[in-house]
Amino acid sequence: MKEFRLSHEFVDKTAEQELIKAISLDSKVYWQICDLLCLETFVAEKETWQYLLNKIEAEEQIIVPDSWTASQDPETTAKHLLDLFQRRLLAELQERLATLLYGKQQASDIISFLEDEATKIQVAIKDTQPGTLRWANEVLLDVLADAEERYRKREETGKPVMGIPTCIKTLDEALNGFNTGLYLLAGGPGMGKTTLAMQIATSVAKVCSVIYVTFENSPANLVLKTITSQSEISAQQVQRGWADLKALHKTANQWLPIAQNMAFIEGNSKLTVAQVRARALQAMHKSKSEKCLIVVDYLQLWAKAASEFRSFGSVRERVETLGSGLREIALRLNSPVLALASQNRSEGSYGSGKGKATLDSLKESGDLEYAADVVMFLTGSEQRPVTPPARAVDLTIAKNRDGEIGYVPLVFRPDLGIMREEFRFV
């Protein structure tokens, strides 16, 4: 006779099969719900789930019985299975507690046991519940471990430990590279926001994954601008059929290894923050990266287009909510998110190149300056003369949660799609 266990009451074989079937039909579903699941979530189909994980790892076709039906709402099914997993943990604890209650242990010992076991359960499910307590002594250990690791790296290399390099040396020195958090890059039209964002994305793709969410330019247009800028060929020359094909192919071949770490998402009204997070997890898995830069180009266009924000009364509320969601992604993935934003028309000086690098100029876009860890502005500079078609541009760090503020003098060549520090131009 099979032994009865209370935990056996909290198993749903049908739900396990439905979720596995849904993922087998569309592997993208896995990346949308993977942080809700672990191997222990599955009981009846544990071996099938392990098989599925192996197939996803190998990027191979997943085959499951035709008789299984797919879940119509995989996220809800995953949350249901997660709830059952947590109930099994509690049921197992209840059974162990009952055994102790009728044993010879002192009540004080049983209470200590109960506290220890409850802590283990909390650790097992801490990533699945919002608002979980993290005790300061536990955080302290993490902080010290991180400090020791950074010290070790600095000893090995002889260089200061920095975050992800951005390709702008002075900016890296001020920000210590890109670290976990939300970075805002604001400016009026024609200031070179997309140019700088693609340059940063290309630099970051040398060391980790990049997801570029674009609502304004097509992926083909962004790639064209990137390889032409590195060849110092005008994109207009390519479009008119006058390109130096030999130089273009040479640059493309050099850029190809970097391009394998970069993926684009074309924004539309159905795109959600959760979907972007899922794609980022997928990219990190594919490239074996511990971090991923997510670029959003740009914030206001997504907020206005997104169906998930249509219940909000104003664009300001939409942008605020979107900004908070992007920062949450950054914290969950321990990665940077770079969001491009437009300034108020009054402060951005549309078309004049005399925009102001002030946090107040973001006010019509919600309280973004509070959600962001770093706020930067691209504004035209009248103090530094340059020869057209070059433009003098200041990259101002108006807010830096963990360091200094200031500005970096840049020169923008819109004809070539190049943004560089001033001293790097001859």
N, C-alpha and C positions, 0 to 999 in steps of 0.2 A: 504494500500500500504506500502510495506517495505521501511523503511528509507534507503537512500543511504549513505554509509560511504566510504570514500576514502580507508580506511584500508582494506575494503572487497575485494579490487582489488588484494590484495597480499596474497591470500589463494590458496593453491594447494591441494585439497582433495585427488586426486589420489596419489600424492607424499607421503602424510601422510599415506595412506593405504599401499602403497608399502613398506615403511620403517617399519611399524608395522608388516607387514607380514614377512619381512626378519628376524626381531628379533624373531618372534614367531617360525620360523623354526630353528633358531640357536641363543640361548640367549647370546652366546659369542659376537655376533655382538654389543649388547647393550654396553658392556664394552669398545668396541673400539671407540664408538662415543658419549658416555654419556656426556662428558664434552662439547659437542657442542649443547646439547639440554636442554630445560627446559619445564615445563608444558605449558607455554605460547607459545612455538614454535608450538603447535598444536591448531587448531581452529575447523576444521570440525570434527576431531576425538579426541577431547580433553578427552572425557569420556573413549574412548577405550585406549588412552595412559595412563590414570590414572589406568585403569584396568591392563594394561601390567606392570606398575611399581609395583602394588600390588602383581602380580603373581611372578615377579622377586624377590621381597622382601621375599615372602614365598617359593621360589624355587619350584613353581608349574608349570604345563603345561599351556601354553598360547594358547587359542583357538580363532581364528578369522575366518571370512567367507572364505569358500573355493574359492569363486569367486574372491577374491583379488589376485593380482599377487605380487610377491616379487621383490624388487629392486635388480638389478644385481650389483649395486655399492652403498651400503648403505652409505658410507662416503660422496660421492658426493651428494646423496639425502639429507643427514642430513645437509650438508653445504647449499644446496638450501633452505631448510626449515628455517635454521638460517637466511639466507639473507632475506627471506620473513618476518620473525619476526622483523628484524631490520627496514625493510621498513614500516611495519605497525606502529611501534613506531614513525617513522618520519612522516607518513601520519596523525596520530592522532595529532601530534604536529602542523602540517601544518593547520589542521582544527581549532584547538584552536587558533592559531595565526590569521587566517582569521577572526574569530569571534571578536577577540580583535581589529583588525585593523579597523573594522567598528563600534566599540563601542565608549565609551566616555573616555577610559583610555588615559593618556598621553603617548606619544611615548617613553619617558624615562622609564615609568613603564613597557611598553610592552617589551622593550629591556631587562630589568631586569628579567622579566618573561621568556623570551626566553633563557637567559643565564642559569637560574635555571633548566628549562626543558631539555636543552641540556646536562647539567651535569647529570641529572637523567638518560637520555638515555645512556650516556657514561658509567655510573655505571652498568646499566643493561646488557651491552654487553662487558664490559671491559675484561672479561676472554676469549673472543673469538677472539680477535684481537692481533697480535704481535706488539710490539713496542708501546703499550699504555703508555701515560704519567701518571706517579704517582707523584703527587705534594708532595714536602717535608713535608708540614704541615700535610698531611694525613698519610704519613709514620711515622712522629713523634708521632702521636697519637697511632699508632700500636706498636711502640717501647716502649712507656711509659706503655701501657696496658700489654705488655709482661713482662716488668720489675716488674710491680705491682703484676702480677700473680706469678712470680718466688719468689718474696719477701714473698707473702702470703704462698706459699708452704714451703719455708724455715722456716718461723715462726711456721707453723703447725707441721713439722717433726723434726725441730731442726738440719737438715742436709742440706748441700749445694745441690742446685738443679743441677742435671746432665742430660745429654741426655740418650740415650739407653745404658745400660751397656753391655760391650763386653766379660766379664768373665776374663779379664786380669786387675787386680786392678790398677797397675801402669800405664797402658795404659789409663784407664779411667780417672785417675787423670790428666794425661798430656793433653788428648783431651777433657776432660769434657764429656766423653761418646761419642756415635755416635749421631751427629746432622744432620740437613739437609745439603747435599752436596755430592760430589764425593770423595770417599776414594780409593786410589790405594795401593795395596799390591803386591810388586814386589819381585822377587828372582829367582835364578836358580833352575833347577830340583833337587828334593830331599830335599829341604829346609823346606818343610812342609806347603806350602801355602794353599793347600786344607784342610789339617788337622786343621790349625788355623781358616780358613774360616768356616768350619763346626762347630767348637767349638763356634765361635762367633754367628753363625746362631742359634744354639741350645739355647744359652743364651738369644738372642734377642726374640726367639719364646715364651719365658715365658711371655713377656709383649706385643708383637704385632705380626703382620703377617710377614712371611719371604717368599720371592720367590727366589729360588736357580736355576739359569740358568747354566746348566752344558754342556760343549762341550767335556769333557775329560772322566769323570766317569759316569757310569749309576746311576740312582737314587737308585737302589737296592744296588749297591756297596757302595754308600755314607751312606746309612742307616745302612748297615752291619758294616762299619767302626765305625760309631757313637756308636751303642749299644755295640760293642765289646770293644771299648775304655773305655766306662763307666763301663763295667764289668771287665776291665783289662784282657780281653781274646784276644788272637791273632786272627785276621780275618783268618789267614792261618789255625788255628786249626779248625775253623768252616768249611772251605772249604774242609778240609781233613777228616771231620767227627769225630773230637776229642773234640768237644766243650762241655763245662759244660752246658747242656741244662737248668738245673734248674736256674743257675745264669743268663743265657741269657734271659729266659722268665721273670725273676724278673726285670731285667733292662728294657726289652721291655715294660712291664706294667707301669713302672715308667716314661718311656719316652713318652708313648702314648698321654697323655694330651698335652705335648709340641708339639708332631708331628702333632696334629690337626691344629696347627697354621703355619705349614711349608708345602710348595708345591714346586715341582720340575718342571722345563721345560727342556726337552732334546733338546739341540740346534741342528739346521740343517740349510741348506742353505736358507730356506724360512723364517726363523725367522726374524722379524723386531723389531726395537726399539719400534714402536707403539704397537705391539702385547704384548710386555713385560709390557708396561705401562697399557694396558687394563687388563691383568691378575692381575697386582698388585692392580688395582682398585677393581677388582672382589674379590680378597682375603681380602682386607680391609673391603669391604662391608660384606662379610661372617663372619668375626671375630669381626666386630664392632670396628675395630682399626682405630685410627686417623693417624697412621704412618705405614710404611712397609719398612723393609730392603730388598733390592734387591742385591743378590750376583751374580756376573758374573764370571764364571770359565771356560775358561779365555778369556781375551780381544783379544789377537792376533788370537786365533782360530776362534772366531766369525767374526772378521774383514775379515779374509781370506776366510771364507766359505760363507758369506752373499751375496745373489744375489743382494740386494739393493745397494751394494757398488761396483759392478763390473764395473761401468763406470769410477771409479777412476783409475788413472794410476799406483799407487804404494800402497803397503801395508801400508806405513807410512800415506798416505792420508786417507786410510780406517780407521785406528786406531784412527787418529785424529778426524775424523767425528763421529765415534762411541763413543769416549770419550765425545765429546761435547753433543751428543744425550743423553747419560746416565746422564750427569750433568743436562740437561734440565728436565729429568724425576724427578730427585731428587728435583729440585726446584718446579716443578708442583705439586708433591705429598707431599712436605714438609717433605721429608724422606731421609735417607741415602742410598747411593748406594756404595757397596764394589766391586771393580773390581780387579781381580787378573791379574797380568801382568808378562811376562817374561822379563828378562834383556838382554842387548846385550851379545853375547857370550864372547866378550873380557872382559866385566866388571863383568858378572855374574859368571865367572870361573866355567863353567859347569863341574860338577863332582868333582871339587877340594875342594869345600866348602870354598873358599877364595874370595867370591864375595865382591864387593865394594858397600857400601850404598851411592851412589852419584846420584844426579838428572841427570847427564850427561849419566848415563847408560840406560836411557829411550829414548835417542835421536833417535835411529833407530825405535822406536815405535811412532814417531810423538811427537809433543810438549805436551805430556800428563801432564808434570809437571805444565804447565800453566793452563790447564783446571781443574786439581784436586784441591780440598780444602786441602786434606791431602795426603802426599805420604809417604809410609812406605816400608822398605826393610827387608827381612829375609836373613841374611848372617851367615855363619859359623864363630864361634869364636875360635881362637887358644889360647886365654888368660886364658880360664877357663877349666881346665881339668875335664873330666867326664868319668865315666866307661861305655864302650860299653855294649849294643848297644845304649846307650843314646848319644845324640849329643848336644854340647853347641851351641846355636843359639842366635844371637842378633836381636831383632826387633828394627830397627832404624827409628825414626820419622825424616825424612829429610826435610819435609815441613809441616807446620801447619799454615794455614791461620789465625787462631784465637787464637793461643797460643804458647806454648813452643815446642822446638824440643829436641831430646835426644834419649836415647835408653833404652830398657827393656831387661835384660838378661833372656833368656828362656832356657829350656831343652826340647829337642824333643826326644820322644821315638817312632821311626818309626815302631818298631815291634808291639807296642800296639796302635799306632795312637793317641798319647797324646802329647799335647804341654802345658807346664805349666811354670809359673814364677819359677826361680831357687830356691828361698827360700821355695817353696811349696813342693819340692822334699826332701825326706829323704835319 
